[in-house]
Amino acid sequence: MNRFPVRKVAVLGAGNLGLALADYPGFRREGFEIVALFDSADAKIGDESRSGVPIHDIKELKKVLRRERVDIVVLAVPAESAQHVLDQVAGSGVKAVLNFS
């Protein structure tokens, strides 16, 4: 049993990498709960990952991050989009960002 509190995580980018990260069972075992995915593609918004993580519109980012009390954001977006997406995270209360761009 993990003795540290569960850290809530959001993955930005619901492509192959983002979905794989969201569904990776090792995170939960280590005390990380993936609570949300974000994307800008209309075809993905409203869907879920295989493990049931909801995919939200990136336009809802700050609202969802605050509502879910997300501690950590994982960037899984194309490199050319990373700075723009990171700018949207600023001021949301997130304590850490992991960049896989």
C-alpha positions as CSV (number, residue, x, y, z in Angstrom):
1,M,0.0,0.0,0.0
2,N,1.3,3.4,-1.0
3,R,1.7,5.7,2.1
4,F,1.7,8.9,0.1
5,P,-1.5,10.7,-0.8
6,V,-3.0,10.0,-4.3
7,R,-1.9,12.7,-6.8
8,K,-4.4,13.6,-9.5
9,V,-3.1,13.8,-13.0
10,A,-4.4,15.1,-16.3
11,V,-3.0,14.2,-19.7
12,L,-3.1,16.9,-22.4
13,G,-3.3,15.2,-25.8
14,A,-5.5,12.2,-26.5
15,G,-3.4,10.7,-29.3
16,N,-1.6,7.3,-29.1
17,L,0.8,8.4,-26.4
18,G,-1.7,10.3,-24.3
19,L,-4.2,7.4,-24.3
20,A,-1.4,4.9,-23.5
21,L,-0.3,7.0,-20.5
22,A,-3.9,7.4,-19.3
23,D,-4.5,3.7,-19.4
24,Y,-1.1,2.6,-17.9
25,P,-2.0,0.6,-14.7
26,G,1.3,1.3,-13.0
27,F,0.4,4.9,-12.3
28,R,-2.4,3.9,-9.9
29,R,-0.2,1.4,-8.1
30,E,2.3,4.3,-7.5
31,G,-0.4,6.7,-6.2
32,F,-1.2,8.6,-9.4
33,E,-4.8,8.8,-10.5
34,I,-5.4,9.9,-14.1
35,V,-8.6,11.9,-13.9
36,A,-8.9,13.6,-17.3
37,L,-7.6,13.7,-20.9
38,F,-7.8,16.8,-23.1
39,D,-7.7,17.3,-26.8
40,S,-8.8,19.8,-29.5
41,A,-10.1,17.2,-32.0
42,D,-13.9,17.3,-32.0
43,A,-14.0,13.6,-32.9
44,K,-12.3,12.7,-29.6
45,I,-14.1,15.1,-27.2
46,G,-16.7,13.3,-25.1
47,D,-15.1,9.9,-25.6
48,E,-13.2,7.9,-23.0
49,S,-9.9,6.0,-22.9
50,R,-10.2,2.2,-22.6
51,S,-10.0,2.5,-18.8
52,G,-12.7,5.1,-18.7
53,V,-10.8,8.4,-18.4
54,P,-13.0,11.1,-20.0
55,I,-11.6,13.2,-22.9
56,H,-12.5,16.9,-22.5
57,D,-12.2,19.8,-24.9
58,I,-9.0,21.7,-24.3
59,K,-11.2,24.8,-24.1
60,E,-12.4,23.5,-20.7
61,L,-8.9,23.0,-19.4
62,K,-8.8,25.4,-16.5
63,K,-12.3,24.7,-15.3
64,V,-11.7,20.9,-15.3
65,L,-8.2,21.2,-13.7
66,R,-9.7,23.2,-10.8
67,R,-12.8,21.1,-10.4
68,E,-10.8,17.9,-10.3
69,R,-8.0,19.4,-8.2
70,V,-5.4,18.2,-10.6
71,D,-1.8,18.2,-9.1
72,I,0.2,17.2,-12.2
73,V,-0.3,17.7,-15.9
74,V,1.4,15.5,-18.5
75,L,2.0,17.1,-21.9
76,A,1.5,14.5,-24.7
77,V,1.0,17.0,-27.6
78,P,3.1,17.7,-30.7
79,A,6.2,19.8,-29.9
80,E,4.9,22.8,-31.8
81,S,1.8,22.9,-29.6
82,A,3.5,22.4,-26.2
83,Q,4.2,26.0,-25.3
84,H,0.7,27.2,-26.2
85,V,-0.9,24.4,-24.1
86,L,1.5,25.0,-21.2
87,D,0.5,28.7,-21.3
88,Q,-3.1,27.5,-20.8
89,V,-2.1,25.5,-17.7
90,A,-0.5,28.6,-16.0
91,G,-2.6,29.9,-13.1
92,S,-4.6,26.7,-12.7
93,G,-3.1,25.5,-9.5
94,V,-1.1,22.6,-11.0
95,K,2.0,21.9,-9.1
96,A,4.0,20.0,-11.7
97,V,4.2,19.4,-15.5
98,L,5.8,16.4,-17.2
99,N,6.6,17.0,-20.9
100,F,6.5,14.1,-23.4
101,S,6.2,16.5,-26.4
